[in-house]
Amino acid sequence: MREEITVTAQLIYDCPMDAALTEQSDMIHADLTRLLDADSTTGVACCGVTIQHIAPEAETYGTTEARQLAERQSDRIKDALAAVYDDTEDARSLLIYALCDLRHFADQNGLSFGLNDKAAHQLYRAERDSKTGEVAA
């Protein structure tokens, strides 16, 4: 009798820095799939691979790297927005569509978009100012 076991492992990959995190995840998944050995002599065989979490080295180990967190966050959100709004790649249009839909989301969930936008702006300023060493006014 056989059973499936889920294994959690940490793998460290060298990926192109200019690729978005979603692209890096796809590359890693493709490489892991390539490495699956259907002719295993150990009596066990990997029967599938999924990527549950992916993080840059700096995020994992708290080290610094050339790309700043804000830039990585911006790349991730642009990739996500481009996937949702596939009729444009224009950053301004993506932002407008997302803000419009976030207003619909707030309405449907009984939230004040304006109040939450102000809270988000305060968080943004705190993040921005902590990176530059400035104090928010």
Secondary structure, 3 states (H helix, E strand, C coil): CCCCCCCCCCCCCCCCCCCCHHHHHHHHHHHHHHHCCCCCCCCCCCCCCCCCCCCCHHHHHCCCCCCCHHHHHHHHHHHHHHHHCCCCCCHHHHHHHHHHHHHHHHHHCCCCHHHHHHHHHHHHHHHHHHHHCCCCC
